[in-house]
Amino acid sequence: MRVIVVGGSGFLGSELARRAAADGHQVAATFLTRPGQARGAEWLRLDVRDRAAVAARIAEFGPDVVVNAAYRPSDWVTTAVGAAHVAGAVSESGGRLVHVSSDAVFSGQAVVYAETSVPDPISPYGAAKAAAEVAVRAMVPAAAIVRTSLIVGDGGSSHEAFAHALAAGREGVLFTDDVRCPVHVADLAAALLELTGPDGAGVHHVAGADAVSRYELGCLIARRDGLDPARLPSGTRAATDLRGPLDVRLDCRVTQARLRTRLRGAREFMT
């Protein structure tokens, strides 16, 4: 199978490229500024903001599957318009599309959200991700749209780096009231590749089994890595002017039932 990972140099994209190549697929992975390090992948420069470049790159590679993991939290064009460019290119060239979305499409008012829940974002990033979902569903009705949560691993994620920096004395805080369902990058990548099949169409939730606050996640990281959790400063997001949902928990039971990959919780994979 020919697979192209858009946003392949990112934390998730690199794991996707590595795993797909290890599974024997012919893999291309795109990057904006510098290529990733996943072995077995052909690295291609691509700016998803350039519609013509996206169409040309995908048509040239001729993928059976496109997995779009490209985003920038503060960049509407990359996150929303770029996703539309990728979807349009897949619609024109053929193949299957797996689009990575986020729990940020929800406000947190309902706390627990199933795959059938209607997005109600309250942050610019959430709005961009929700707009991307609309574009993908309109252009590629058979696409798999996969919402996920905080992505961590065995080192290398921004969440792990932030916990280490705080433990070393960097200014900042981990919120005790900001709750998500962190997922291990290996579990997420495996699930995404499972959903590349022809029966993967629709909306899926792929997140960890445990709902934890950002502070608890930081403490789990610290204990695993031999750091002192007491050095991690805590606070509440509600006391700040930061926009965004507080408590968002993806209900993954429907998606988990169709996956071979078991979606572990942070309290399991961090110990």
C-alpha positions in Angstrom: 0.0 0.0 0.0 1.2 3.5 -0.9 0.8 5.8 2.1 1.5 9.5 2.4 1.6 11.1 5.8 1.0 14.9 5.6 2.7 16.6 8.5 5.1 13.6 8.8 7.8 15.5 10.6 5.7 16.2 13.7 5.5 14.0 16.8 2.5 11.9 15.6 3.5 12.1 11.9 6.9 10.7 12.6 5.5 7.7 14.5 2.9 7.1 11.7 5.7 7.2 9.0 7.9 4.9 11.1 5.1 2.4 11.8 3.7 2.3 8.2 7.2 1.7 6.8 7.8 -1.0 9.4 4.6 -2.7 8.3 5.9 -2.9 4.8 4.1 0.0 3.1 5.6 2.3 0.6 5.6 5.6 2.6 6.1 9.2 1.8 6.0 11.8 4.6 5.8 15.6 4.2 7.6 18.3 6.0 7.6 22.1 6.0 11.0 23.2 7.3 13.1 20.0 7.9 12.5 16.3 7.3 11.9 13.9 10.1 14.0 10.9 11.0 11.7 8.0 10.4 13.5 5.4 8.5 12.0 3.9 5.4 10.0 7.0 4.4 10.6 9.2 1.4 10.7 12.8 2.7 8.9 15.4 0.6 8.7 19.2 1.3 5.2 20.5 1.3 3.3 23.6 2.5 -0.3 22.7 3.0 -1.3 26.3 2.7 -0.4 26.1 -1.0 -3.3 24.5 -2.7 -1.6 23.8 -6.1 1.5 22.3 -4.4 -0.7 20.0 -2.3 -2.6 18.8 -5.4 0.6 18.3 -7.4 2.4 16.4 -4.6 -0.4 14.0 -3.9 -1.1 13.4 -7.6 2.6 12.7 -8.2 3.0 10.2 -5.4 -0.3 8.5 -6.2 -1.2 7.2 -2.7 -3.7 4.6 -1.8 -4.1 6.4 1.6 -3.4 9.9 2.8 -3.2 10.5 6.5 -3.3 14.2 7.4 -1.7 15.0 10.7 -0.6 18.6 9.8 -1.7 21.5 12.0 -0.6 24.6 13.8 -2.6 25.6 16.9 -2.3 29.3 16.2 -2.6 29.1 12.4 -6.1 29.0 10.9 -4.8 28.6 7.3 -2.6 25.6 8.1 -5.2 23.9 10.3 -8.4 24.6 8.5 -7.6 25.7 4.9 -4.7 23.3 4.7 -7.0 20.4 5.6 -9.4 21.5 2.8 -6.5 21.6 0.4 -5.5 18.0 1.3 -9.2 16.8 1.1 -9.6 18.5 -2.3 -6.4 16.8 -3.6 -7.6 13.4 -2.4 -11.0 14.0 -4.0 -9.4 14.7 -7.3 -6.7 12.0 -7.3 -8.5 9.2 -5.5 -7.5 7.1 -2.6 -8.6 7.1 1.0 -8.2 9.9 3.5 -7.7 9.7 7.3 -7.9 13.1 8.9 -6.6 13.7 12.4 -8.9 16.0 14.4 -9.0 17.0 18.1 -11.1 17.1 21.2 -10.7 20.9 20.9 -13.8 20.9 18.7 -15.9 20.6 21.9 -16.6 23.3 24.5 -16.5 21.0 27.6 -20.0 21.9 28.6 -21.2 18.3 28.2 -17.8 16.9 29.6 -18.2 13.5 27.9 -18.5 13.4 24.1 -19.4 10.5 21.8 -18.5 10.2 18.1 -22.0 11.5 17.3 -21.7 14.7 19.4 -21.9 17.9 17.4 -18.8 20.2 17.7 -19.3 23.4 19.6 -15.8 24.9 19.8 -15.0 27.9 22.0 -11.3 28.5 21.0 -9.8 29.6 17.7 -7.9 26.3 17.4 -11.1 24.3 18.1 -13.0 26.4 15.5 -10.2 25.7 12.9 -10.4 22.0 13.6 -14.2 22.0 13.4 -14.0 23.8 10.1 -11.5 21.3 8.8 -13.9 18.5 9.7 -16.7 20.2 7.7 -14.4 20.5 4.6 -13.2 16.9 4.8 -16.7 15.5 5.1 -17.9 17.7 2.2 -15.1 16.8 -0.2 -14.4 13.2 0.8 -17.5 11.7 2.3 -15.8 8.3 2.8 -13.0 9.9 4.9 -12.1 8.7 8.4 -12.2 11.7 10.8 -10.3 10.8 14.0 -10.6 13.0 17.0 -7.9 12.5 19.6 -6.6 14.2 22.8 -3.2 15.1 24.3 -0.6 13.0 22.6 2.3 11.7 24.7 4.9 8.9 24.4 8.1 7.7 25.9 9.7 11.1 25.6 9.6 13.6 22.7 6.2 15.1 23.1 5.6 18.8 24.0 3.8 17.8 27.2 6.7 15.7 28.4 9.2 18.5 27.5 7.1 21.1 29.4 6.9 18.9 32.5 10.7 18.5 32.5 11.2 22.3 32.0 8.9 23.1 34.9 10.7 20.6 37.1 14.0 22.3 36.2 12.6 25.7 37.3 11.0 27.2 34.2 8.2 29.6 34.9 4.8 28.1 34.2 1.9 26.1 35.7 0.0 22.9 35.2 -3.7 23.2 35.5 -5.6 21.0 37.9 -9.0 21.7 36.3 -8.0 21.2 32.7 -8.9 17.5 32.0 -8.3 15.4 28.9 -7.8 11.8 28.0 -4.1 11.5 26.9 -3.2 8.9 24.4 0.1 7.2 23.8 1.4 8.1 20.3 2.1 4.4 19.5 -1.5 3.5 20.2 -2.8 6.4 18.2 -0.6 5.7 15.2 -1.6 2.0 15.2 -5.3 2.9 15.4 -5.0 5.5 12.6 -3.4 2.9 10.3 -6.2 0.4 11.2 -8.7 3.0 10.1 -7.1 3.4 6.6 -9.2 0.5 5.3 -12.3 0.9 3.2 -14.6 0.3 6.2 -13.0 3.2 8.2 -15.3 5.9 6.9 -17.0 8.2 9.5 -16.1 9.9 12.8 -14.0 8.1 15.3 -12.7 8.9 18.8 -9.2 7.6 19.6 -8.0 8.7 23.1 -6.7 7.2 26.3 -8.9 5.3 28.8 -8.1 7.7 31.7 -9.3 11.2 32.2 -6.6 13.2 33.9 -5.8 16.8 34.6 -2.7 18.4 33.0 -1.2 18.6 36.5 -1.8 14.8 37.1 -0.3 14.1 33.7 2.7 16.2 34.6 3.1 14.3 37.8 2.9 10.9 36.0 5.6 12.1 33.6 7.8 13.3 36.5 7.5 10.0 38.4 8.2 7.9 35.3 11.3 10.0 34.5 12.7 10.1 38.0 11.8 13.8 38.7 10.3 15.2 41.8 6.5 15.9 41.2 6.6 18.4 44.1 8.6 20.7 41.9 5.7 21.0 39.4 3.7 24.2 40.1 -0.1 23.8 39.9 -3.0 26.2 39.3 -6.4 26.5 37.7 -7.1 27.5 34.2 -10.4 29.0 35.3 -8.4 31.7 37.2 -6.7 32.8 33.9 -8.0 34.5 30.8 -7.0 31.6 28.5 -9.7 30.7 26.1 -10.7 27.0 25.7 -12.6 24.2 27.3 -11.8 22.9 30.7 -13.0 19.3 30.9 -13.3 17.3 27.7 -13.5 13.5 27.7 -13.8 11.6 24.5 -16.0 8.5 24.7 -14.1 6.0 22.6 -16.2 2.9 23.3 -17.7 2.6 19.8 -14.3 3.1 18.1 -12.5 0.8 20.5 -14.9 -2.0 19.7 -13.8 -2.0 16.1 -10.1 -1.7 16.8 -7.5 -4.4 17.5 -5.3 -1.7 19.1 -6.1 -1.3 22.8 -6.3 2.3 23.9 -4.4 2.4 27.1 -4.9 5.1 29.8 -2.1 7.4 31.0 -2.0 5.8 34.4 -1.2 2.6 32.7 1.3 3.6 30.0 3.1 6.1 32.3 4.0 3.4 34.8 
